[in-house]
């Protein structure tokens, strides 16, 4: 890690991904490795929820997803959701 002008460069954050959906999970994983106890991802997309389920297995921290609709805000405990509905069960398998 190099500190330059107050910014921190980290190899953990190096990626060819340009999509914000995957980049924010990369940052959450980095934060978990740095010892943060919990992270909140703010998103409305189902694909972000699926990414959260996958990435949370690699994290030692709790992961939450903040979802808002009209005047209702909810926080989904991704770590807990993974215990009850593992990612493998989310996808429909062909017969």
C-alpha positions as a LaTeX table, in Angstrom:
\begin{tabular}{lrrr}
\hline
Residue & $x$ (\AA) & $y$ (\AA) & $z$ (\AA) \\
\hline
Unk1 & 0.00 & 0.00 & 0.00 \\
Unk2 & 1.33 & 3.41 & $-0.94$ \\
Unk3 & 0.05 & 6.65 & 0.50 \\
Unk4 & 0.08 & 9.48 & $-2.02$ \\
Unk5 & $-1.64$ & 12.80 & $-1.38$ \\
Unk6 & $-3.91$ & 11.19 & 1.24 \\
Unk7 & $-5.03$ & 8.46 & $-1.15$ \\
Unk8 & $-4.36$ & 4.79 & $-0.58$ \\
Unk9 & $-3.41$ & 2.42 & $-3.40$ \\
Unk10 & $-4.14$ & $-1.23$ & $-2.77$ \\
Unk11 & $-3.52$ & $-4.31$ & $-4.89$ \\
Unk12 & $-6.79$ & $-5.75$ & $-3.51$ \\
Unk13 & $-8.71$ & $-3.06$ & $-5.39$ \\
Unk14 & $-6.99$ & $-3.58$ & $-8.73$ \\
Unk15 & $-9.49$ & $-4.91$ & $-11.24$ \\
Unk16 & $-10.46$ & $-4.68$ & $-14.88$ \\
Unk17 & $-14.12$ & $-4.45$ & $-13.82$ \\
Unk18 & $-15.79$ & $-1.20$ & $-14.82$ \\
Unk19 & $-19.31$ & $-2.02$ & $-13.60$ \\
Unk20 & $-20.18$ & $-0.30$ & $-10.33$ \\
Unk21 & $-22.09$ & $-3.41$ & $-9.21$ \\
Unk22 & $-18.96$ & $-5.54$ & $-9.03$ \\
Unk23 & $-16.61$ & $-2.73$ & $-7.98$ \\
Unk24 & $-18.57$ & $-1.93$ & $-4.81$ \\
Unk25 & $-18.41$ & $-5.59$ & $-3.76$ \\
Unk26 & $-14.66$ & $-5.54$ & $-4.40$ \\
Unk27 & $-14.42$ & $-2.56$ & $-2.03$ \\
Unk28 & $-16.59$ & $-4.30$ & 0.57 \\
Unk29 & $-14.36$ & $-7.38$ & 0.43 \\
Unk30 & $-11.31$ & $-5.15$ & 0.88 \\
Unk31 & $-12.93$ & $-3.42$ & 3.87 \\
Unk32 & $-13.66$ & $-6.81$ & 5.42 \\
Unk33 & $-10.02$ & $-7.83$ & 5.01 \\
Unk34 & $-9.03$ & $-4.56$ & 6.70 \\
Unk35 & $-11.03$ & $-5.55$ & 9.79 \\
Unk36 & $-14.25$ & $-3.57$ & 9.39 \\
Unk37 & $-17.06$ & $-5.31$ & 11.26 \\
Unk38 & $-19.90$ & $-4.53$ & 8.85 \\
Unk39 & $-20.61$ & $-2.99$ & 5.46 \\
Unk40 & $-23.80$ & $-1.65$ & 3.91 \\
Unk41 & $-24.31$ & $-1.85$ & 0.15 \\
Unk42 & $-26.91$ & 0.62 & $-1.14$ \\
Unk43 & $-28.60$ & $-0.75$ & $-4.25$ \\
Unk44 & $-31.97$ & $-1.62$ & $-5.74$ \\
Unk45 & $-30.87$ & $-4.26$ & $-8.24$ \\
Unk46 & $-31.44$ & $-7.99$ & $-7.95$ \\
Unk47 & $-28.07$ & $-8.65$ & $-9.56$ \\
Unk48 & $-26.37$ & $-6.74$ & $-6.73$ \\
Unk49 & $-28.25$ & $-8.93$ & $-4.23$ \\
Unk50 & $-26.93$ & $-12.07$ & $-5.97$ \\
Unk51 & $-23.40$ & $-10.63$ & $-6.00$ \\
Unk52 & $-23.75$ & $-9.83$ & $-2.28$ \\
Unk53 & $-24.73$ & $-13.44$ & $-1.57$ \\
Unk54 & $-21.68$ & $-14.70$ & $-3.45$ \\
Unk55 & $-19.16$ & $-12.23$ & $-2.00$ \\
Unk56 & $-20.41$ & $-12.50$ & 1.59 \\
Unk57 & $-19.05$ & $-16.04$ & 1.78 \\
Unk58 & $-15.56$ & $-14.60$ & 1.35 \\
Unk59 & $-16.02$ & $-11.97$ & 4.08 \\
Unk60 & $-15.44$ & $-12.22$ & 7.80 \\
Unk61 & $-17.63$ & $-9.14$ & 8.31 \\
Unk62 & $-21.41$ & $-8.77$ & 8.27 \\
Unk63 & $-22.83$ & $-7.53$ & 4.99 \\
Unk64 & $-26.11$ & $-5.64$ & 4.66 \\
Unk65 & $-27.97$ & $-4.32$ & 1.63 \\
Unk66 & $-30.02$ & $-1.14$ & 1.98 \\
Unk67 & $-33.12$ & $-1.16$ & $-0.22$ \\
Unk68 & $-35.63$ & 1.67 & $-0.50$ \\
Unk69 & $-39.00$ & 1.77 & $-2.19$ \\
Unk70 & $-41.18$ & 4.85 & $-1.98$ \\
Unk71 & $-41.04$ & 5.81 & 1.73 \\
Unk72 & $-39.93$ & 2.40 & 3.02 \\
Unk73 & $-36.30$ & 1.60 & 3.71 \\
Unk74 & $-35.15$ & $-1.92$ & 4.56 \\
Unk75 & $-31.81$ & $-3.39$ & 5.50 \\
Unk76 & $-31.32$ & $-6.97$ & 4.32 \\
Unk77 & $-28.84$ & $-8.99$ & 6.35 \\
Unk78 & $-26.98$ & $-10.76$ & 3.55 \\
Unk79 & $-24.95$ & $-12.87$ & 5.97 \\
Unk80 & $-28.14$ & $-14.19$ & 7.56 \\
Unk81 & $-29.81$ & $-14.65$ & 4.17 \\
Unk82 & $-26.89$ & $-16.86$ & 3.12 \\
Unk83 & $-27.47$ & $-19.10$ & 6.13 \\
Unk84 & $-31.11$ & $-19.70$ & 5.23 \\
Unk85 & $-30.90$ & $-19.57$ & 1.44 \\
Unk86 & $-27.45$ & $-20.58$ & 0.17 \\
Unk87 & $-26.48$ & $-19.17$ & $-3.22$ \\
Unk88 & $-26.58$ & $-22.64$ & $-4.76$ \\
Unk89 & $-30.33$ & $-22.78$ & $-4.06$ \\
Unk90 & $-31.07$ & $-19.39$ & $-5.62$ \\
Unk91 & $-30.56$ & $-20.58$ & $-9.19$ \\
Unk92 & $-33.06$ & $-22.88$ & $-10.85$ \\
Unk93 & $-31.41$ & $-26.03$ & $-12.10$ \\
Unk94 & $-32.62$ & $-27.72$ & $-15.29$ \\
Unk95 & $-34.29$ & $-31.13$ & $-14.88$ \\
\hline
\end{tabular}
